[in-house]
């Protein structure tokens, strides 16, 4: 890969990460506010998950996107992203368990449903673009962080489905179950990122 191509890909990677950070900062405020208004633990949890996504994006910005010779920073970056996955999984398990035990039923949130639908599209698009850029740049941290963004899209989709099912059938238990599924995937991805950092 020529140096101009490498620099172009790094600039593209940085733009994608900055876009992810900007979206997730706004997402955290919006979904937490909607969650509080509707009494929805799932929406509040999703807002807090956005903070983890901001952290993972920050790790990639810190990593080799700003350096031609990242060296040991690759290992550190992958392990930090692994920690982000594990943190997300632990958070989702705790929140989902608390929701299942309490049986608290939230109010409907049409605005939350609309916003989550938009989030699925935005996060999936960003994840695909980051994944392809990471492969072209041969950046393992960027590829790992793209999977964090895919999980963000999956979590948004799961919570969206849960909110729709609750609105249609009052299946209050759907969103904690969706969160547990995403938690399982997060553990798997976290293990992969951590082991990648040990190579």
N, C-alpha and C positions, 0 to 999 in steps of 0.2 A: 504494500500500500504506500502510495507516494505521500510526502509530507503535506501537500495541499489538501489531498483527500482526507488525511487524518485530521487536519485542523478543521475542515468543513464538518466532518462527522462530530468532532468534539463540540463545535459551536451548536450543531443541531441537538446534540444530547443535552447541552446546558439549557437551551431554549425549552426543550421538552420538560426538563426537571423544574425549571422556573415556573412553567405553566402549571405543572402538577402541584407545586407548592402553593401558588396563588389560588388555584381552585380549592385545594384542601383547607387552606386557612379560612376561606369564605364558607366552605362546606361545614366546617366545625361549628362556626357561629350559627349558621342557618339551621342545621339539623338539631343542634342542642336546644335552640330556642323553640323549634317546632315540637321537639320531644317533650319539653317542659309544658308547653301549651296543651299538648294532647295527652300528657301523662304516659308517653310511650318510652319504655326503657330501651326498646330497640333503636329508636331514632337517636336518643341520647348516646347510646353505645356507639352508633355509627359516627356521630360527631366526634367522639373521643378517639375512635379508630383513625379518623382523618389526621389527628395529631401525630399518630405513629407513622402514617404515610409521609407526612412532612419531614419527620426525622429521617426516614429511609431515603427520601429524595435528597436531603441535605448531605447524607453520607456520600451519595454518588457525586454531588457537586464537589465535595471535599476531595474525592478520590482522583483517579487518573484523568478525568476530563480536563483537568487543569495542569496535567503533567505528562510529558512525553515518556518518562521513565518512572512509573509508579512504584515498582519494586515491592517492598513489604506492605505498602499501603493496600494492595489488593487483598491480602490476608485479613488485615484489620477491617477493611470495608465489608468484606463478605461476612465476617463474624458479627459486625454491628448490625448488618441487615438480618442475619440469623436471629440475633437477640430481638430485633423488632418483630419478626414473625412469632417468636415464642411469647413475647409480651402480649401481642394481639390475641394469640390463642388462649393464654391464661385469662385475659380480660373477658373474652367471649364466654369461656366456660363458667366463670364466676357469675357474670351477668345472666346468662341463660339459666343456670341452676337456681339463682335467686328468683328469677321470673317464674320458673316452673313450680318452685316450692310455694311462692306467695300466691300464685294464681291471679295476680292483679290484672284487670282488664283495662286496656287503654281506651281513649276516645278515638273516633275516626279522625284521620288527617288527610283530607284530599290534597292539600298543598304539599304535604310530605310525600304522598304517592307521586305527584307530578314531578317534584324535585328529584326523587330517587330514580324515576324513569330517565330523566335527563342525565343524571349522574352515571347511570349504567352506560349510556352511549359515549359520554365524554371520557370516562375512565378506560373503557374498552379500546377506544381509539388511541388514547395516549399510551396504553400498554402495548398495543401492536407496534406503534411507531418507535417506542423505546426499545422493544425487543429487537426489531430489525436493525435499528441503529447500533445497539449493543453488539449484535452479531457481526455487523460490518466493521465495527471498531475493535472487535475482539475484547470487549470489556465485560468481564464476568460480573462485576458489581452492578453495571447498568442492566444486564440481562436479569440478574437476581431481583433488582428493584422493579423491573417491568413485571415480574411475577407478583410482587406486592400490589402493584396497580391492578393486575388481573384479579387478585383476591378482593381488592376494594370494589371492583365492578361486580364480582360474584356476591359479595356481602350486600351491596346495594340491591342487586337483583333478588337475593333471598329475602331481605327485609321488605322490599317492594311486594313480592309475592305474598309474604305474611300479612302485610297491611291490607292487600286486596282480599285475601281470604277472610281476614277478620271483618272487613267491611261487608263482604258478601254473605259469609256464613257464621261469623262470630267465632272462628277458630282461633282463640287467643293463644293457644300453645304453638302455633305454626312458626312464629318468629323466633322463639328460643331454640326450637329444633333446627331451624335454618342456620342460626348462629353456631350451634354445635357442629354442624357439618362443615362450615367454613373454618371453625377452629381446628378440626382434624386435618384439613388441607394445609392450614397455616403451620401446624406442627411438622408435617412432612416437608414443606418448603423450607422451614427454618433449619431442619436437620441437614437438608441438602446444601443450603448456603453455608452453614457452619462447617460441614465436612469439606466443602470446596475451599474454605479458608485455611484448612489444615494441610492442603496439598502444596 
